[in-house]
């Protein structure tokens, strides 16, 4: 019984390790985090994350979603061809004053793991005259 449990645990760990390696090899991200620094309240801030297809097949971004409605990711709907790159645009609305930490979740077709990209910064009150 112990041998069977050990065998199952070993198989599960090997499967998880293999899928993580496959994900890292298939898609390369230019960055996993972007810090806007200090930005003005009410002025939307935009950044881009670049992904590169390291496979021999076209990659399709199935979805890009954010942890809240204040962050809007936009991604190319056409496949990313082998060896080519594409940009994911992320816009933060900067409506609320203070420090922010937001997540953007990227799902690639054929890859089980969802990639989490992060944006951070601090929204400052806009001076009035």
Secondary structure by P-SEA (a helix, b strand, c coil): caaaaaaaaaaaaaaaaaaaaaaaaaccccccccccccccccbbbbbbbbbbbcccbbbbccccccccccbbbbbbcccccccbbbbbbbbbccccccbbbbbbbbbbccccbbbbbbbbbbbcccccc
